[in-house]
Amino acid sequence: MILYALLKVLYNIWWKPIHLEKLLRHQGIKGTSYKLLRGDLDEIKRSTIEAQSKPMSLNNHEIMPRVFPFFHDLMQKYGRVCMTWIGTKPRVIIGEPELIRMILADKNNDFVKPKLANPLAGFLLVGVASLEGDRWAKRRQKITHAFHLDKLKAMVPTFSMSCSRLIEQWMRLSSNCGEEGCEIDVAPEFQRFAADVIARTAFGSSYEEGKKLFELQKQQIPLVFEAYYNIYIPGFRFIPTKKNRKRYKLENEITAILRDMIRKREEDHLSQTNRGSNLLDLLLLNHSKEELSENGLTIEEIIDECKLFYFAGQETTANLLTWTIIMLAMHPIWQQRAREEVLHMCGNESNPHFDAINRFKIIPMILNEVLRLYPSLCNTYRHSERETTIGGITIPGGVEIFLLMLSLHHDSKYWGDDVAEFKPERFAKGVAKSSKDDQDEIAFYPFGWGPRICLGQNFAMIEAKIGLAMILQHFSFELSPSYTHAPYSVISLKPQHGAPIIFHRLS
């Protein structure tokens, strides 16, 4: 038994990695060589810390070297398809749009979401995002109805209500400021705004009622990151270390809050005609109390979907609005063009209607260009379940695939020599015709692609349009002298030192 255990360890930490490396190199995939146990983890961490220690110059949107310094250098040296090592596992980095599209469009389960080597890193991305195969297909089908356009249209007044509260708060702040304007760090402001929207659209409650949940999820993020970048020793998650106790305490508190919210909604004696006004109602309508129906969601499944919606929903929109305000502060001509469109379509009405925002042309161009330069989803992962040939490359089973969308968004091959410039006019003819004329491939994946494309993309875009429109109706803005341009990725792409903006009330 001891000999068997030793041979198994030797197989996993030496023979298997070396064998996979040979198979990949035989396919012409170049990259770093395997290093025992840690792989390139230490170098990835070191280069990231070094890159994040220095800010970028203003108006420099070439962010790859700062956000992913190790992977950027690797692709510069070895090409758009290369390999690195995460512990004992090879990771193939892919920056070719055709390959990314083919992998994301996979319907045969050849490429699946990777199983986390460290289970302590799996507390945030749960629900439908964590499932595969038939379980994923059934869950996705059950929750898709909650994001149909007619349901989102009904949520527009809720989006406007949350934004009105934000505008009123900024109005009060600016009333105490002179002609020099009022400085506001919009990053936490948009986090609160998006949190309020999610709380209202998910549960019919306000940000104050859901604040505890957001704070708890915020505390989970650094613990998840630490677990992800550390080698997991089997059984360690059961050891009651200080951090493990904190991890489980946070998870139990989050689950208890959601369970209590669900209980209250189930006890609510709303008539059937009034139900379905928020995400929880829509999910509960698809809930079987016996929890045996093929068509129903169990309470545990609803809790998981609410966790995912709470976290991913507010992160996406908050980051999009933050970077959009930064870009428009840097580019006042586009800010004025956007404001003119809003005033033309909506006037000064406090609550823009869906039909009005649906006719915007300039606003979507701006939002798409922001998503190109500063996407919330910079990358995603897949795992090869079995040996698979794709795009002329044979990927062995057991390999992690790192799809680097940010690299595509910043590649001059697809966007031209002005790739690092903020030019919303790229999207004047829509996403399909946004790349260079001589490129047939779409190199724009801010919400992913294929059957697993983000369910909430329309939710996020409608929310962002309304939020941006209402801000432009009431304020002009510019970068604060204290702003430091330093994008960095912590699950999603954020400004490392906040986003201080000087706001001026419009008369």
C-alpha positions in Angstrom: 0.0 0.0 0.0 2.8 2.4 0.9 4.6 1.6 -2.4 1.3 2.1 -4.3 0.8 5.4 -2.7 4.3 6.5 -3.5 4.0 5.5 -7.1 0.7 7.3 -7.4 2.2 10.5 -6.0 5.2 10.1 -8.4 2.8 9.6 -11.3 0.8 12.8 -10.5 3.6 15.1 -9.7 6.2 14.0 -12.3 5.3 11.4 -14.9 1.9 12.7 -15.9 3.0 16.4 -16.2 6.1 15.4 -18.2 4.0 13.2 -20.5 1.4 16.0 -21.1 4.1 18.5 -21.8 5.6 16.2 -24.5 2.2 15.7 -26.1 1.6 19.5 -26.2 5.0 20.3 -27.6 4.5 17.7 -30.2 1.5 19.8 -31.4 3.9 22.7 -31.8 2.6 24.5 -28.7 5.6 26.3 -27.1 5.9 27.7 -23.6 7.5 27.3 -20.2 8.8 23.9 -18.9 7.3 22.1 -16.0 8.7 22.9 -12.5 8.0 20.5 -9.7 4.8 21.0 -7.8 4.5 24.9 -8.1 4.9 25.3 -11.9 4.8 29.0 -12.8 2.6 30.1 -9.9 5.4 31.9 -8.1 6.5 33.8 -11.2 2.8 34.7 -12.1 2.4 36.1 -8.6 5.7 38.0 -8.6 5.1 39.6 -12.0 1.5 40.6 -11.0 2.7 42.2 -7.8 5.4 44.1 -9.7 3.0 45.3 -12.4 0.4 46.5 -9.9 3.1 48.5 -8.0 3.2 51.0 -10.9 0.3 53.1 -12.3 -0.2 53.6 -16.1 -0.2 57.0 -17.8 -3.5 58.6 -18.5 -5.2 57.8 -21.8 -3.1 54.7 -22.1 -5.6 51.9 -22.7 -3.1 49.2 -23.5 -3.7 47.4 -20.2 -2.7 43.8 -21.0 0.9 44.2 -19.7 -0.4 45.5 -16.4 -3.4 43.2 -15.9 -1.8 39.9 -17.1 1.9 40.6 -17.2 3.1 37.0 -17.2 0.6 35.8 -19.9 1.2 38.9 -22.0 5.0 38.3 -22.0 4.4 34.6 -22.7 2.2 35.3 -25.7 4.7 37.9 -27.0 7.4 35.2 -26.9 5.6 32.1 -27.9 2.5 33.2 -29.9 -1.3 33.3 -29.4 -1.4 29.6 -28.5 1.2 28.7 -25.8 1.4 26.9 -22.5 2.3 27.5 -18.9 2.0 25.6 -15.6 -0.4 26.0 -12.7 1.0 23.7 -10.1 1.2 20.2 -11.7 -1.3 21.0 -14.5 -0.5 22.4 -17.9 -2.5 25.4 -19.0 -2.8 26.2 -22.7 -3.4 29.9 -23.2 -5.5 30.7 -26.3 -5.7 34.1 -27.8 -7.0 33.2 -31.3 -10.7 34.2 -31.9 -11.6 31.2 -34.0 -10.3 28.7 -31.4 -11.9 30.7 -28.6 -15.2 30.7 -30.5 -15.0 27.0 -31.2 -14.3 26.1 -27.6 -17.0 28.3 -26.2 -19.5 26.9 -28.7 -18.7 23.3 -27.7 -21.8 21.2 -27.2 -20.2 17.8 -26.8 -18.8 18.4 -23.3 -15.2 18.1 -24.7 -14.3 21.3 -22.9 -15.9 21.8 -19.5 -15.5 24.2 -16.6 -12.4 23.0 -14.7 -12.9 21.3 -11.4 -11.2 23.4 -8.7 -8.1 21.8 -7.4 -8.8 23.6 -4.1 -12.5 23.3 -3.0 -12.0 26.3 -0.8 -11.9 28.5 -3.9 -15.4 27.6 -5.0 -17.6 29.6 -2.7 -18.5 32.5 -5.1 -19.2 31.0 -8.6 -21.9 28.5 -7.8 -25.3 27.8 -9.3 -25.6 27.4 -13.1 -22.0 28.7 -13.6 -20.6 25.7 -11.8 -22.6 22.9 -13.5 -21.9 20.7 -16.5 -23.7 18.4 -18.9 -27.4 17.5 -18.4 -27.4 19.2 -14.9 -26.3 22.5 -16.5 -28.7 22.2 -19.4 -31.7 21.6 -17.2 -30.8 24.3 -14.7 -30.2 26.8 -17.5 -33.5 26.0 -19.0 -35.3 26.5 -15.7 -33.8 30.0 -15.0 -33.7 31.4 -18.6 -37.3 32.6 -18.4 -36.4 35.0 -15.6 -34.2 36.9 -18.1 -36.6 37.2 -21.0 -36.8 40.6 -22.5 -40.4 41.1 -21.4 -39.3 40.4 -17.8 -36.5 42.9 -18.1 -38.8 45.6 -19.5 -40.9 45.2 -16.4 -37.7 45.9 -14.3 -36.9 49.2 -16.0 -38.8 51.3 -13.4 -36.8 49.5 -10.7 -33.5 50.4 -12.4 -34.7 54.0 -12.7 -35.7 54.1 -9.0 -32.3 52.9 -7.9 -30.5 55.4 -10.1 -32.8 58.2 -8.9 -31.6 57.6 -5.4 -28.0 57.8 -6.6 -28.7 61.1 -8.4 -30.4 62.6 -5.4 -27.4 61.7 -3.2 -25.0 63.3 -5.7 -27.2 66.3 -5.9 -27.1 66.8 -2.2 -23.3 66.4 -2.2 -22.8 68.8 -5.1 -25.1 71.5 -3.4 -22.3 72.0 -0.9 -19.6 72.4 -3.5 -18.8 75.5 -5.5 -18.0 76.1 -9.1 -15.0 73.8 -8.8 -17.4 70.9 -8.6 -17.7 67.9 -6.2 -15.3 65.0 -6.1 -16.9 61.5 -5.9 -15.2 58.1 -6.1 -17.7 56.5 -8.4 -16.3 52.9 -8.0 -18.0 52.3 -4.6 -21.0 54.5 -5.6 -21.7 52.2 -8.6 -21.2 49.1 -6.4 -23.9 50.4 -4.1 -26.2 51.4 -7.1 -25.8 47.9 -8.7 -26.3 46.3 -5.3 -29.5 48.2 -4.8 -30.7 47.2 -8.3 -29.9 43.5 -7.6 -31.5 43.6 -4.2 -34.7 45.1 -5.6 -34.9 43.0 -8.8 -33.9 39.8 -6.9 -36.0 40.1 -3.8 -38.1 43.3 -4.1 -36.0 44.7 -1.2 -33.6 47.7 -1.1 -29.8 47.9 -0.7 -30.1 48.5 3.0 -31.9 45.2 3.4 -29.4 43.3 1.2 -26.3 45.2 2.4 -25.3 42.5 4.8 -25.2 39.9 2.0 -23.0 42.1 -0.2 -20.6 42.8 2.6 -20.2 39.1 3.4 -19.6 38.3 -0.3 -17.0 41.1 -0.4 -15.2 39.4 2.5 -15.2 36.1 0.6 -13.2 37.5 -2.4 -9.7 37.6 -1.0 -10.2 34.2 0.7 -11.2 32.7 -2.6 -8.2 34.2 -4.4 -5.8 33.0 -1.7 -7.2 29.4 -1.9 -7.0 29.5 -5.7 -3.3 30.3 -5.8 -2.2 27.9 -3.1 -1.6 24.2 -3.5 -4.4 22.2 -1.8 -3.5 19.4 0.6 -6.4 16.8 0.6 -8.4 17.1 3.7 -7.2 20.6 4.5 -10.6 22.1 4.1 -11.8 20.1 7.2 -9.0 21.5 9.5 -10.5 24.3 11.6 -7.8 26.9 10.9 -8.6 30.6 11.5 -9.2 31.3 7.8 -11.2 28.1 7.2 -13.4 29.0 10.1 -13.9 32.4 8.6 -14.7 30.8 5.2 -17.4 28.6 6.5 -18.8 31.2 8.8 -19.2 33.6 5.9 -20.8 30.9 3.7 -23.2 29.9 6.5 -24.3 33.5 7.1 -24.9 34.1 3.4 -27.0 30.9 3.1 -29.0 31.8 6.2 -29.8 35.3 4.9 -31.0 33.9 1.6 -33.0 31.1 3.2 -34.7 33.7 5.4 -35.5 35.9 2.4 -36.9 32.9 0.6 -39.0 31.9 3.6 -40.5 35.4 3.8 -41.3 35.5 0.2 -43.0 32.1 0.4 -45.1 33.4 3.4 -46.0 36.5 1.5 -49.7 36.3 0.5 -49.3 38.2 -2.8 -51.9 37.2 -5.3 -50.7 35.1 -8.2 -51.2 38.1 -10.6 -48.8 40.2 -8.6 -46.1 37.5 -8.4 -43.2 37.3 -10.8 -42.1 41.0 -10.3 -38.6 40.0 -9.2 -36.1 37.2 -9.7 -37.0 35.3 -6.5 -40.7 35.3 -7.4 -39.9 34.0 -10.9 -37.7 31.2 -9.5 -40.2 30.3 -6.8 -42.9 30.0 -9.5 -40.7 27.3 -10.9 -40.2 25.7 -7.5 -41.8 22.4 -6.5 -42.4 22.2 -2.7 -42.1 18.4 -3.0 -38.7 19.1 -4.6 -39.2 16.0 -6.8 -40.6 17.6 -10.0 -38.5 17.4 -13.1 -39.5 21.0 -13.8 -39.0 22.5 -10.4 -36.1 24.1 -8.6 -35.2 23.0 -5.1 -34.7 25.6 -2.4 -31.0 24.8 -2.4 -30.8 25.4 -6.1 -32.6 28.7 -5.7 -30.2 29.8 -3.0 -27.2 29.0 -5.3 -28.7 31.0 -8.2 -29.4 33.9 -5.9 -25.8 33.8 -4.6 -24.5 33.9 -8.2 -26.9 36.6 -9.3 -26.0 38.8 -6.3 -22.3 38.5 -6.9 -21.9 38.4 -10.7 -24.8 40.8 -11.5 -23.6 43.7 -9.4 -19.9 43.3 -10.3 -20.6 43.4 -14.1 -22.7 46.6 -14.2 -20.8 48.4 -11.5 -17.5 47.9 -13.3 -19.0 48.8 -16.7 -20.4 52.1 -15.4 -17.2 52.9 -13.5 -15.0 52.5 -16.6 -17.5 54.3 -18.8 -17.5 57.4 -16.6 -13.7 57.3 -16.5 -13.5 57.0 -20.3 -16.1 59.8 -20.8 -14.2 62.0 -18.3 -11.0 61.4 -20.3 -12.9 62.0 -23.6 -15.2 65.0 -23.1 -16.2 65.2 -26.8 -17.8 61.7 -26.5 -19.4 62.7 -23.2 -21.1 65.7 -24.9 -22.2 63.6 -27.8 -23.7 61.0 -25.5 -25.5 63.8 -23.4 -27.0 65.3 -26.6 -28.4 61.9 -27.6 -29.9 61.4 -24.2 -31.5 64.8 -24.1 -32.8 64.3 -27.6 -34.3 60.9 -26.9 -35.4 61.4 -23.3 -35.4 65.1 -22.6 -35.2 65.8 -18.9 -37.7 63.1 -17.9 -36.5 61.6 -14.6 -37.3 58.0 -15.6 -36.2 57.1 -19.2 -38.6 54.6 -20.9 -37.4 51.4 -22.4 -38.5 52.4 -25.9 -36.3 55.6 -25.6 -33.2 53.8 -24.4 -33.7 51.1 -27.0 -33.3 53.8 -29.7 -29.9 55.0 -28.5 -27.1 54.8 -31.0 -24.2 56.7 -29.4 -24.6 55.2 -25.9 -24.3 51.5 -27.1 -21.3 52.4 -29.2 -19.6 53.9 -26.1 -20.6 51.0 -23.8 -19.3 48.4 -26.3 -16.0 50.3 -26.7 -15.6 50.4 -22.9 -16.3 46.6 -22.8 -13.7 46.1 -25.5 -11.0 48.0 -23.6 -12.0 47.2 -20.1 -14.2 44.1 -20.0 -15.4 42.7 -16.7 -14.8 39.2 -18.0 -11.1 39.3 -19.1 -10.7 35.6 -19.4 -12.4 32.3 -18.7 -11.3 28.7 -18.2 -12.1 25.3 -19.7 -10.8 21.8 -19.0 -10.3 19.1 -21.7 -12.3 16.1 -20.6 -10.7 13.9 -23.2 -8.3 14.1 -26.2 -9.9 16.5 -28.6 -8.8 17.9 -31.9 -9.9 21.5 -32.5 -8.6 23.9 -35.2 -5.9 21.4 -36.2 -4.5 21.1 -32.7 -4.9 17.9 -30.6 -5.5 18.8 -26.9 -4.8 15.8 -24.6 -7.3 15.1 -21.8 -6.6 16.7 -18.4 -5.4 20.1 -19.7 -6.6 23.4 -18.5 -7.6 25.9 -21.3 -7.2 29.6 -20.5 -9.2 31.7 -23.0 -7.8 35.2 -22.9 -10.5 37.5 -24.3 -8.7 40.6 -23.1 -5.9 39.7 -25.5 -8.3 39.6 -28.5 -9.9 42.9 -27.5 -6.4 44.6 -27.6 -5.0 42.9 -30.7 -4.1 45.2 -33.6 -4.6 42.3 -36.0 -8.3 42.6 -35.5 -8.8 46.2 -34.4 -6.1 48.1 -36.4 -3.1 50.2 -35.4 -5.4 52.4 -33.2 -6.4 49.4 -31.1 -5.2 51.1 -27.9 -7.4 54.2 -28.6 -10.9 54.9 -27.3 -12.9 55.0 -30.5 -16.6 54.2 -30.0 -17.2 54.7 -33.8 -15.8 51.2 -34.3 -19.2 50.0 -33.3 -21.3 52.4 -35.4 -22.4 49.5 -37.6 -22.8 47.0 -34.8 -20.6 44.4 -33.2 -20.5 42.1 -36.2 -18.8 44.8 -38.3 -16.6 46.3 -35.6 -13.3 44.6 -36.4 -11.0 45.6 -39.3 -12.6 45.3 -42.8 -10.2 42.5 -43.7 -11.1 40.4 -40.7 -14.2 38.2 -40.9 -13.8 36.8 -37.3 -15.5 38.5 -34.4 -12.9 39.3 -31.7 -15.3 40.7 -29.1 -16.4 38.5 -26.2 -17.3 40.7 -23.2 -20.0 38.3 -22.1 -18.6 35.0 -23.3 -20.0 33.1 -26.3 -21.9 30.0 -27.3 -24.5 28.1 -25.1 -22.9 29.4 -21.9 -23.0 33.0 -22.9 -23.9 35.2 -19.9 -27.6 35.0 -19.1 -27.6 38.5 -17.6 -26.0 40.4 -20.4 -29.2 42.1 -21.5 -30.0 42.9 -17.8 -26.5 44.5 -17.4 -26.7 46.5 -20.7 -30.2 47.9 -19.9 -29.2 48.8 -16.4 -26.0 50.5 -17.7 -27.9 52.5 -20.3 -30.4 53.8 -17.8 -27.7 54.6 -15.2 -25.5 56.4 -17.7 -28.4 58.3 -19.3 -29.7 59.6 -16.0 -26.2 60.7 -14.9 -25.7 62.6 -18.2 -29.0 64.3 -17.8 -27.9 65.9 -14.5 -24.1 66.2 -14.5 -21.0 66.9 -16.5 -17.8 65.4 -15.2 -14.0 65.3 -15.5 -11.2 63.3 -14.0 -10.0 64.3 -10.6 -6.3 65.3 -10.3 -6.1 62.5 -7.7 -7.2 59.8 -10.2 -4.5 57.1 -10.7 -4.9 55.0 -13.8 -4.3 51.5 -12.6 -6.6 48.7 -13.9 -6.2 45.3 -12.3 -8.1 42.1 -12.2 -9.6 40.7 -9.0 -12.1 38.2 -10.5 -13.4 41.2 -12.5 -11.5 44.3 -13.9 -11.4 47.2 -11.5 -9.5 50.5 -10.9 -7.0 49.6 -8.3 -7.0 53.0 -6.5 -10.6 53.9 -7.1 -12.2 56.3 -9.6 -12.4 59.8 -8.2 -14.3 62.1 -10.6 -15.2 65.8 -10.4 -18.9 66.3 -11.0 -20.6 69.6 -12.0 -24.4 70.0 -11.8 -26.1 71.0 -15.0 -28.4 74.0 -14.8 
